Amino acid sequence: MTRPDPTLAEQNERLRAQLGAITDIGLALSAERDLTSLLRTLLTKARWLAHADAGSLYLTEGPNREKLRFVLAQNDSLEVPFVEMLLDVTHKTIVGHAVLSRETLNLPDVYHLDPKEPYSFSTRFDESVGYRCKSVLVIPMIDHRERVIGCLQLINRKPERETLLEGPTHAESIVEPFPEETVRLMESLASQSAVAIDKARLIDDLENTFEGLVMASVIAIEARDPTTSGHSERVATFSLELAKAVSDVGQGKFKEIEFNETQLKELRYASLLHDFGKVGVRERVLIKAKKLYPWELENVKLRFACAIRERESRSLRELIAMIAKAGKGFDPRPFVEATEQSIAAETRRLLDMLEMILRDNEPRLLPDGHAEQLHHVCAESYTDLDGTQQPLLLGGEVSNLAIPRGSLNRDERLEIESHVSHTCSFLSRIPWTEELRDLPRIAGGHHEKLDGSGYPHGLTDAEIPVQSKIMSVADIFDALTAWDRPYKKAVPLEKALAILDAEAKANHLEVQLVEIFKERKLYECVRRERGSSGTFRALRS
């Protein structure tokens, strides 16, 4: 049945509606940054303008754009499961021919194609789902650099947008060819969309590049200190889960805080990069596992070995001299036995001292009186090969062995703490986007404490970003419970949570954050993979 020609007023009204729709689409395409949402908006709006019952979108891929990825499909009349697939760009298919020829194809009925054309239409899909593709409009999307970046395909133009096709027979009777004015409109939309898609892809590429740089930076950090492998990623996982929980709380100190996706992304990057400043810390300090460096301990052992041999040699020389002076009939056996006992006793005494040093070299709490015993060892000496008296322990070694807790002396501790300043300095040099501009400040605040006793700036409660407070809880918890540190055992969960409570009571950590972390059992979002060392798996997305 032929519809009557529209009046001039109806034509004007239709053109005004189309112009308004094109304007709305242009605004939507320029504002949308997410590629998936952009494609969905494009196809939906194009179908609305063209009265198309169905449609699909393809994007080119590959170094020479030799592939087409089927990325989106829509259908008003039929609910069809969408399966993304990758196709070869070839003249044998309608969309492939449109891409290669860079020409629009307006086909009134794809079941009756000109046999001279290189492309064909397969009816298998229609037969499998009970549909009837008839009129098809295929437009290559060409960007401002004259590259075909994709293809827009519209199917079955309907007299009215709201009409649903009730089956193949119904489609046969009412589906129309796409008019020339619609073709020109869709070509304009396709060209505009190509630029928007190119921009969205460029943003995706930049974000992927930045993500790669961030992860490469994390690898660089952990390459300098393999014992903390996985720490940055675990801290990021804990921090994000705690931030999401804070957004859900709606009460207490953080009732007005709700982190959006951009802020969560900022927190994730800050968490991943929070220890990047460790690249500015000397490696030997960074990986120092015991109070003495390995070469220092070897020197100590060598001195004790020299002292043992020196005392043994002295006793034997004295024995030989005494035997040489003795006359005939002298029985040396009692003196030999006494010398052997003396050598054994002195060797045992020195080995006991060395054993004490080995125990004190561990990064543990020193028992009472051990510092004084170390100074007694320092008073011991041996005679070097050139006859010079040498101490068994040097002053610096005694000071390090007397460290009451951990493995670092004051200077080394300050050097380790300087990594936060290095992190701030490094991150501040990056030209962050406006939405990520606070990232250096967040990353640089993870060792600050509410009472102002933290570092590097001694910030107090009101001066510390909430994200930094969140990261502090995550950082401390992971440092306590990390299973991959060869120089210390992981602290049991109950004890780790008790330490977090103690830090909160001491006004170092935010009390409510610690409570949320425990109540929501956020510590369960990361766990060790069975059979692996130093790896982890996030249990919550």
C-alpha positions in Angstrom: 0.0 0.0 0.0 1.5 3.3 -1.1 1.5 6.1 1.4 0.4 9.6 0.3 3.1 12.2 -0.3 3.7 14.3 2.7 2.6 18.0 2.7 5.2 20.8 2.8 4.4 21.4 6.4 4.9 17.8 7.2 8.2 17.8 5.4 9.4 20.9 7.2 8.4 19.4 10.5 10.3 16.2 9.7 13.4 18.2 8.7 13.2 20.2 11.9 13.0 16.9 13.9 15.9 15.5 12.0 18.0 18.6 12.4 17.3 18.6 16.2 18.2 14.9 16.4 21.4 15.4 14.5 22.3 18.3 16.9 21.5 16.1 19.9 23.6 13.2 18.5 26.5 15.6 17.8 26.4 16.8 21.4 26.1 13.2 22.7 29.0 12.0 20.6 31.3 14.8 21.5 30.5 14.4 25.2 30.8 10.6 25.4 34.3 9.3 26.2 33.6 5.6 26.8 33.8 3.8 23.5 31.2 1.2 24.3 28.6 3.8 25.3 29.5 5.9 22.3 28.9 3.0 19.9 25.6 2.2 21.6 24.5 5.8 21.4 25.5 6.0 17.7 23.6 2.9 16.6 20.5 3.8 18.6 20.3 7.4 17.3 21.1 6.3 13.7 18.3 3.7 13.8 15.9 6.3 15.2 16.6 8.8 12.5 16.5 6.2 9.7 13.4 4.3 11.0 15.5 1.2 10.9 14.2 -1.9 12.7 17.7 -3.3 13.2 21.3 -2.4 12.8 24.9 -3.3 13.6 28.3 -1.8 13.9 31.7 -3.0 12.8 35.2 -1.6 13.6 38.3 -2.2 11.6 41.3 -3.8 13.3 44.8 -5.0 12.4 47.9 -3.2 11.2 46.4 -2.8 7.7 42.8 -2.7 8.9 42.3 -6.1 7.3 39.8 -7.3 9.9 36.4 -6.2 10.9 35.2 -6.7 14.5 31.4 -7.1 14.9 31.0 -5.1 18.0 27.3 -4.2 18.4 23.8 -5.3 17.1 20.3 -4.0 17.9 16.8 -5.2 16.8 13.5 -3.7 17.8 11.4 -6.7 16.7 13.4 -9.6 17.8 15.6 -10.4 20.8 18.7 -12.0 19.4 21.8 -13.0 21.5 24.8 -11.0 20.4 28.1 -12.7 19.8 31.1 -10.5 19.1 33.3 -11.9 16.3 36.2 -11.0 14.0 35.7 -11.1 10.3 38.1 -10.8 7.3 37.6 -7.7 5.2 36.7 -9.1 1.8 34.6 -8.0 -1.2 32.5 -11.2 -0.8 30.5 -9.7 2.1 28.4 -6.5 2.0 30.1 -4.8 4.8 33.6 -5.9 3.6 32.8 -4.5 0.1 31.6 -1.2 1.6 34.9 -0.9 3.6 37.2 -1.8 0.7 35.3 0.4 -1.9 34.7 3.2 0.7 31.3 3.6 -0.8 27.8 3.5 0.6 25.6 0.5 -0.3 21.8 1.2 -0.4 20.2 -2.2 -1.1 16.4 -2.3 -1.4 16.2 -6.1 -1.0 19.3 -8.2 0.0 17.4 -11.3 -1.1 17.5 -10.1 -4.7 21.0 -8.7 -5.3 22.5 -8.1 -8.7 24.4 -11.2 -9.6 27.1 -9.1 -11.1 28.1 -7.7 -7.7 31.0 -9.5 -5.9 29.2 -9.6 -2.6 26.3 -11.9 -1.6 23.9 -12.2 1.4 23.5 -15.3 3.5 20.0 -16.1 4.6 21.1 -18.5 7.3 20.7 -16.0 10.2 17.2 -15.1 9.1 16.2 -18.7 8.8 17.6 -19.6 12.2 15.8 -16.9 14.1 12.7 -16.3 11.9 13.5 -12.9 10.6 13.6 -11.3 7.2 16.3 -8.8 6.3 15.1 -6.7 3.3 16.3 -3.2 2.9 19.9 -2.6 4.0 22.0 0.5 4.2 25.7 0.1 4.7 27.9 3.2 5.2 31.7 3.1 5.7 32.8 5.4 8.6 35.8 7.5 7.4 37.7 9.7 9.9 39.4 13.0 9.3 42.6 11.2 8.3 40.7 9.4 5.5 40.9 6.1 7.2 38.0 3.7 7.2 37.6 2.9 10.9 34.4 1.0 10.8 31.0 0.4 9.1 27.4 1.3 10.1 24.8 -1.1 8.9 21.0 -0.3 9.1 18.4 -2.9 8.3 14.7 -2.7 7.4 13.4 0.8 7.1 9.9 1.0 8.6 7.1 3.5 7.8 6.8 4.3 11.5 9.5 4.0 14.1 7.2 2.3 16.6 6.2 -0.5 14.3 7.4 -3.9 15.2 7.9 -6.5 12.5 5.8 -9.5 13.3 7.5 -12.0 11.0 9.0 -12.5 7.6 5.7 -12.0 5.8 4.9 -8.8 7.7 8.5 -7.5 6.9 8.0 -8.3 3.2 4.9 -6.2 3.1 5.9 -3.0 4.9 9.7 -2.7 4.8 10.8 0.2 2.5 14.0 1.1 0.8 16.0 3.8 2.5 15.3 7.1 0.8 18.1 9.2 -0.6 17.6 11.9 2.0 18.1 9.4 4.7 21.2 8.0 3.0 22.8 11.5 2.9 21.8 12.0 6.6 23.4 8.8 7.6 26.6 9.5 5.6 26.9 12.8 7.5 26.2 11.0 10.8 28.8 8.3 9.9 31.4 10.9 9.2 30.7 12.7 12.4 30.7 9.5 14.3 34.0 8.4 12.8 35.8 11.4 14.4 34.1 10.7 17.7 35.0 7.0 17.6 38.6 7.9 16.7 38.8 10.3 19.6 37.3 7.7 22.0 39.8 5.1 20.7 42.6 7.5 21.1 41.5 8.1 24.8 41.4 4.3 25.3 44.8 3.9 23.8 46.2 6.7 26.0 44.7 5.2 29.1 46.0 1.7 28.1 49.4 3.2 27.6 49.3 5.0 30.9 48.1 1.8 32.6 51.0 0.0 31.0 53.4 2.6 32.3 52.0 2.4 35.8 52.3 -1.4 35.8 55.9 -1.1 34.4 56.7 1.3 37.2 55.4 -1.2 39.7 57.5 -3.9 38.2 60.5 -1.6 38.4 59.9 -1.0 42.1 59.5 -4.7 42.8 62.6 -5.6 40.7 64.7 -3.5 43.2 63.1 -5.3 46.1 61.7 -8.7 45.1 60.8 -9.5 48.7 57.9 -7.1 48.4 56.6 -8.4 45.1 52.8 -7.9 44.9 52.7 -5.4 47.7 51.6 -2.4 45.6 48.9 -4.3 43.9 47.6 -5.8 47.1 47.5 -2.3 48.7 45.6 -1.0 45.7 43.0 -3.8 46.1 42.6 -3.2 49.8 42.4 0.5 49.3 39.7 0.3 46.6 37.6 -2.1 48.6 37.8 0.2 51.7 37.0 3.3 49.6 33.9 1.6 48.2 32.9 0.6 51.7 33.3 4.2 52.9 31.0 5.3 50.1 28.3 2.9 51.3 28.5 3.8 55.0 26.5 7.0 55.0 27.3 7.8 58.7 30.0 9.0 61.0 32.9 11.0 59.9 32.7 10.0 56.3 28.9 10.1 55.8 29.2 12.8 53.1 31.9 11.0 51.2 31.1 9.0 48.1 33.9 8.1 45.7 33.0 8.1 42.0 34.7 6.0 39.3 37.2 8.7 38.5 38.2 9.1 42.1 38.5 5.3 42.5 40.8 5.2 39.5 42.9 8.0 41.0 43.2 6.1 44.3 44.1 2.9 42.4 46.9 4.6 40.6 48.1 6.4 43.7 48.2 3.0 45.6 50.1 1.3 42.8 52.6 4.1 42.7 52.8 4.8 46.4 56.2 3.2 46.8 57.7 4.3 43.5 60.1 6.6 45.4 62.0 3.4 46.5 63.9 3.7 43.2 65.8 6.6 44.9 66.8 4.4 47.9 70.1 2.5 47.9 69.3 -1.1 47.0 71.4 -2.5 49.9 69.3 -0.5 52.4 66.1 -1.3 50.6 66.6 -5.1 50.8 68.5 -5.1 54.1 67.0 -8.2 55.9 69.2 -8.3 59.0 71.1 -5.9 61.2 74.4 -6.5 59.5 74.8 -6.6 55.8 76.0 -10.0 54.5 79.5 -8.8 53.8 79.7 -7.3 57.3 78.7 -10.5 58.9 81.2 -12.4 56.8 83.9 -10.0 58.0 82.8 -10.7 61.6 83.0 -14.4 61.1 86.4 -14.1 59.6 87.7 -12.1 62.6 86.4 -14.8 65.0 88.1 -17.5 62.9 91.3 -15.5 63.0 91.0 -15.0 66.8 90.4 -18.8 67.3 93.4 -19.7 65.2 95.5 -17.0 66.8 94.7 -18.2 70.3 95.3 -21.8 69.3 98.6 -20.9 67.7 99.7 -19.0 70.8 98.9 -21.9 73.1 100.7 -24.4 70.9 103.8 -22.2 70.7 103.8 -21.9 74.5 103.5 -25.7 74.8 106.3 -26.3 72.4 108.6 -23.8 74.1 107.9 -25.5 77.5 108.7 -29.0 76.1 111.8 -27.7 74.5 113.1 -26.4 77.8 112.3 -29.5 79.7 115.0 -32.1 80.3 115.1 -35.9 79.7 112.5 -37.9 81.5 109.9 -35.0 81.2 106.4 -36.3 80.6 104.6 -33.8 78.3 101.2 -35.6 78.3 99.6 -33.7 81.1 100.6 -30.4 79.6 99.4 -31.4 76.1 96.1 -32.4 77.6 95.8 -29.1 79.6 96.7 -27.1 76.4 94.0 -29.0 74.4 91.4 -28.2 77.1 92.5 -24.6 77.2 92.2 -24.3 73.4 88.8 -26.0 73.4 87.5 -23.7 76.2 88.7 -20.6 74.5 87.3 -21.7 71.2 84.0 -22.5 72.8 83.9 -19.1 74.5 84.5 -17.3 71.2 82.0 -19.5 69.3 79.4 -18.7 72.0 80.1 -15.0 71.4 79.7 -15.5 67.7 76.5 -17.4 68.3 75.1 -14.5 70.3 76.0 -12.1 67.5 74.2 -14.3 65.0 71.1 -14.3 67.2 71.3 -10.6 67.7 71.7 -10.1 64.0 68.1 -11.2 63.5 65.6 -8.3 63.2 63.9 -9.2 66.5 63.4 -7.5 69.9 66.7 -7.7 71.9 66.4 -9.3 75.3 67.5 -7.2 78.3 71.2 -7.0 78.8 72.2 -8.0 75.3 73.5 -4.5 74.3 75.9 -4.6 77.3 77.1 -8.1 76.3 77.8 -6.8 72.8 80.0 -4.1 74.2 82.0 -6.8 76.2 82.6 -8.5 72.8 83.8 -5.2 71.4 86.5 -5.2 74.1 87.8 -8.5 72.8 90.6 -8.4 70.2 93.0 -10.6 68.2 96.5 -10.1 66.7 96.5 -9.6 63.0 99.2 -11.1 60.7 101.2 -7.9 60.9 101.1 -8.0 64.7 98.4 -5.3 65.0 95.7 -5.7 67.6 92.3 -5.7 66.0 88.8 -5.6 67.7 86.5 -8.6 67.1 83.6 -6.1 66.6 83.8 -2.6 65.2 81.9 0.2 66.8 79.4 0.5 63.9 78.8 -3.2 64.0 78.0 -3.1 67.7 75.6 -0.2 67.1 73.8 -2.1 64.4 73.6 -5.3 66.4 72.2 -3.3 69.3 69.2 -2.0 67.2 66.4 -2.7 69.6 63.8 -3.6 66.9 64.0 -4.4 63.2 67.1 -4.4 61.0 67.6 -0.7 60.2 69.7 1.9 62.1 68.6 5.5 62.3 70.3 6.7 59.1 69.0 3.7 57.2 65.5 4.2 58.6 65.6 7.9 57.4 66.8 6.8 54.0 63.9 4.3 53.7 61.4 7.0 54.8 62.8 9.3 52.2 61.1 7.1 49.6 57.9 9.0 50.2 59.6 12.3 49.3 61.0 10.7 46.2 57.5 9.4 45.3 56.1 12.9 45.7 58.9 14.4 43.6 58.6 11.9 40.8 54.8 12.0 40.6 54.7 15.8 40.7 56.7 15.9 37.5 54.0 14.1 35.6 51.4 16.4 33.8 48.4 14.7 35.3 44.9 15.4 33.9 42.6 17.6 35.9 40.8 14.6 37.3 44.0 13.0 38.5 45.7 16.2 39.8 45.6 15.1 43.5 47.3 11.8 42.8 50.8 12.9 44.0 49.4 14.3 47.2 47.4 11.2 47.9 50.3 8.8 47.2 52.7 11.0 49.3 50.5 11.0 52.4 50.3 7.2 53.1 52.9 7.5 56.0 51.4 10.5 57.6 49.6 10.0 61.0 46.7 11.8 62.5 48.6 13.2 65.4 51.3 14.7 63.1 54.0 12.2 64.0 54.2 10.7 60.5 56.4 11.6 57.6 57.5 13.3 55.3 55.5 16.4 56.2 54.2 15.7 59.7 50.6 16.4 58.5 47.7 16.3 61.0 44.2 14.8 60.7 42.6 17.7 58.8 45.5 18.0 56.4 45.7 14.4 55.3 43.5 13.4 52.3 40.9 10.8 53.0 42.4 8.6 50.3 45.8 8.7 52.0 44.1 7.6 55.3 42.5 4.7 53.5 45.8 3.7 51.9 47.6 3.9 55.3 45.3 1.2 56.7 45.8 -1.0 53.6 49.6 -0.4 53.6 50.1 -1.3 57.2 47.8 -4.3 57.1 49.6 -5.8 54.0 53.0 -5.1 55.5 52.0 -7.0 58.6 50.4 -10.0 56.9 52.6 -10.3 53.8 53.6 -14.0 53.4 56.4 -13.4 51.0 59.0 -11.7 53.2 62.0 -14.0 53.7 63.2 -12.1 56.7 60.0 -12.2 58.7 57.0 -14.4 59.3 53.5 -13.1 58.4 51.7 -11.7 61.5 48.5 -13.8 62.2 45.2 -12.1 61.1 44.0 -11.5 64.7 47.3 -9.9 65.8 47.4 -7.7 62.6 43.9 -6.4 63.3 44.9 -5.8 66.9 47.8 -3.7 65.7 45.5 -1.7 63.5 43.3 -1.1 66.6 46.3 0.0 68.6 47.4 2.4 65.8 43.9 3.9 65.7 43.8 4.3 69.5 47.2 6.0 69.4 45.7 8.5 66.9 47.8 7.3 64.0 45.1 5.7 61.9 41.4 6.7 61.4 39.3 4.8 63.9 36.3 4.5 61.6 38.3 3.2 58.7 39.8 0.5 60.8 36.3 -0.5 62.1 35.0 -0.6 58.5 38.0 -2.7 57.4 37.3 -5.2 60.2 33.5 -5.2 60.1 33.3 -5.7 56.4 36.1 -8.3 56.5 37.9 -6.5 53.7 41.0 -8.4 54.5 39.4 -11.3 52.7 39.6 -9.5 49.3 43.2 -10.7 48.9 44.5 -14.1 49.6 47.6 -16.2 48.8 47.2 -18.5 45.8 47.8 -22.1 46.8 51.1 -23.4 45.7 52.5 -20.0 44.8 55.0 -17.7 46.5 54.5 -14.0 46.5 51.4 -14.0 44.3 47.9 -12.9 45.2 44.4 -13.0 43.8 41.8 -10.3 44.3 38.6 -12.0 45.4 36.3 -9.1 44.8 36.2 -7.0 41.6 
